[in-house]
């Protein structure tokens, strides 16, 4: 018994080395794994229960749909898609998170971003995007989705449109049209609270800072804490909530580069 206690006491004082986290561009071969990871991360959440009440019976419907969405964004010439990897001592790589940003607007920064990919890469992206568009059509025809509630999907889409009109409408907020949008940020549930989400977000924020461009996103209650720590500001709550969901927090968020923030501070302007 004494030796066991001694071992436990010693183990508490031994620092646990932080895992080595690296970022790299997303590849097409990552998409299948990322679809499964996303499905795991959203499992049993209020949003999933609302949109896909039969997910427990047809989990492949969700995985297939998320594969298609991740792949479509990856092949968007305006997108910036990155994965986070843990590398073992043996050099084996494990993908444990990802983020996808999309650049909106027609300003110089947006055009430079697209041109920076090069015409050859953009041509291949165009070809592949059309190939996978039709591939997805066939895939969905062969395996029609049964997990989703179509009425709930339409309602949820209307809610998102209402939030966007309030916070991103071109007439009411012309200064917000040129921006980066955080489409998806996912960390494998097994590797959360290791700073992976922060590192992924900062990779896109660094680009926006160089461009002096704002960023926007829709945050879940769980994600809100991370975004506030990274300097994001809450524009407002959701117009609607998932029925029977009592969890507070989340909403529409915006981030300003340093130059914007300094000017707003000087003028006393809020979000």
MIDREN-547783 format. One record per residue (C-alpha): y, x, z. Coordinates in pm, whole numbers, padded with zeros to 5 digits, always signed. Layout:
<rs>
YXZ;...
</rs>
This chain:
<rs>
+00000+00000+00000;+00242+00282+00088;+00196+00450-00248;+00259+00121-00426;+00584+00065-00238;+00696+00421-00305;+00631+00377-00676;+00831+00055-00682;+01121+00212-00497;+01125+00508-00730;+01110+00286-01037;+01422+00103-00926;+01617+00429-00919;+01500+00551-01256;+01762+00463-01519;+01622+00264-01807;+01736+00423-02133;+01937+00195-02358;+01763+00116-02685;+01895+00288-02992;+02067+00022-03202;+02172+00095-03558;+02322-00121-03831;+02240-00121-04200;+02304-00348-04499;+02072-00646-04526;+01802-00633-04795;+01624-00913-04978;+01301-00805-04811;+01457-00883-04471;+01513-01252-04544;+01168-01384-04455;+01175-01214-04115;+01533-01328-04052;+01441-01687-04133;+01170-01677-03867;+01407-01511-03621;+01674-01775-03676;+01424-02054-03626;+01310-01895-03300;+01669-01854-03181;+01752-02221-03244;+01424-02361-03114;+01465-02655-02875;+01845-02650-02891;+02038-02978-02898;+02147-02914-03257;+01788-02860-03373;+01664-03169-03192;+01940-03375-03355;+01903-03243-03710;+01529-03180-03723;+01346-03403-03476;+01011-03323-03638;+01056-02944-03628;+00759-02912-03392;+00535-03068-03657;+00682-02897-03962;+00824-02559-03848;+00785-02409-04195;+01046-02654-04326;+01307-02487-04105;+01192-02135-04184;+01194-02201-04558;+01539-02360-04550;+01685-02074-04348;+01527-01815-04577;+01704-01982-04867;+02039-01998-04688;+02029-01635-04575;+01927-01520-04923;+02200-01727-05091;+02467-01572-04870;+02326-01224-04920;+02366-01263-05297;+02724-01391-05267;+02958-01121-05400;+03209-01217-05131;+02962-01170-04846;+02903-00888-04600;+02550-00906-04456;+02426-00662-04193;+02114-00628-03979;+02072-00459-03642;+01767-00239-03592;+01593-00083-03296;+01425+00246-03376;+01131+00362-03169;+01062+00722-03074;+00812+00730-03359;+01089+00631-03599;+00960+00278-03657;+01237+00028-03737;+01245-00325-03599;+01510-00572-03718;+01638-00759-03411;+01955-00933-03529;+02187-01000-03819;+02528-01129-03914;+02672-01268-04237;+03044-01280-04312;+03206-01434-04620;+03553-01349-04751;+03767-01645-04851;+04096-01649-05040;+04244-01490-05350;+04468-01227-05194;+04451-00857-05277;+04204-00794-04995;+03959-01052-05127;+03981-00921-05482;+03943-00561-05366;+03635-00656-05168;+03467-00812-05471;+03566-00530-05707;+03446-00276-05454;+03086-00386-05504;+03095-00258-05863;+03023-00451-06179;+02656-00344-06198;+02576-00465-05847;+02768-00788-05905;+02579-00850-06228;+02246-00811-06050;+02362-01038-05770;+02456-01302-06026;+02116-01279-06198;+01925-01287-05871;+02131-01574-05730;+02041-01792-06028;+01678-01685-06014;+01647-01779-05646;+01845-02098-05702;+01573-02226-05936;+01300-02068-05726;+01430-02269-05430;+01436-02587-05637;+01070-02541-05726;+00980-02442-05372;+01144-02753-05227;+00974-02972-05489;+00634-02831-05405;+00695-02847-05030;+00935-03135-04958;+01094-03105-04614;+00976-03355-04354;+01128-03206-04039;+01486-03324-04094;+01673-03645-04025;+01875-03698-04344;+02119-03936-04175;+02183-03685-03897;+02236-03407-04153;+02498-03618-04334;+02671-03706-04007;+02676-03344-03893;+02825-03238-04226;+03102-03495-04185;+03179-03359-03839;+03213-03006-03974;+03445-03133-04249;+03665-03305-03990;+03692-02988-03781;+03775-02783-04091;+04049-03023-04196;+04216-02994-03857;+04205-02617-03827;+04176-02474-04181;+04347-02728-04410;+04548-02553-04682;+04848-02785-04647;+04870-02770-04270;+04771-02402-04236;+04842-02209-04557;+04848-01883-04360;+04480-01927-04272;+04339-01953-04624;+04282-01579-04672;+04025-01502-04407;+03679-01379-04319;+03435-01644-04198;+03145-01565-03967;+02870-01776-04120;+02580-01671-03898;+02525-01441-03601;+02169-01427-03471;+02001-01197-03220;+01628-01213-03160;+01582-01399-02827;+01365-01111-02702;+01654-00864-02740;+01958-01055-02622;+02205-00917-02365;+02173-00564-02504;+02508-00555-02684;+02353-00624-03025;+02566-00930-03100;+02881-00743-03003;+02796-00452-03231;+02722-00681-03524;+03047-00873-03478;+03252-00555-03449;+03121-00434-03785;+03293-00726-03958;+03600-00722-03735;+03659-00360-03836;+03678-00464-04201;+03915-00750-04122;+04131-00513-03920;+04157-00269-04212;+04252-00557-04442;+04488-00704-04180;+04307-01034-04233;+04227-01310-03984;+03875-01434-03912;+03733-01776-03824;+03409-01919-03693;+03238-02213-03527;+03092-02114-03190;+02814-02260-02983;+02868-02286-02606;+02650-01977-02559;+02839-01778-02823;+03182-01865-02685;+03158-01608-02406;+03097-01323-02650;+03383-01420-02880;+03633-01452-02597;+03536-01105-02473;+03598-00969-02824;+03951-01108-02831;+03897-01431-03022;+04108-01738-02943;+03991-02095-02930;+04170-02322-03175;+04008-02636-03043;+03700-02820-02932;+03465-02999-03168;+03574-03344-03284;+03226-03473-03205;+02939-03373-02980;+02566-03402-03028;+02450-03722-02857;+02302-03663-02511;+02427-03301-02509;+02612-03236-02183;+02665-02863-02237;+03034-02772-02230;+03205-02509-02441;+03198-02402-02803;+03439-02504-03076;+03651-02352-03351;+03773-01993-03299;+04014-01755-03470;+04068-01380-03448;+04388-01197-03541;+04419-00831-03642;+04650-00619-03431;+04953-00657-03658;+04927-01035-03658;+04879-01043-03282;+05181-00822-03215;+05403-01045-03431;+05272-01360-03265;+05328-01214-02919;+05685-01124-03009;+05752-01478-03132;+05563-01645-02847;+05331-01822-03089;+05000-01971-02971;+04675-02000-03163;
</rs>
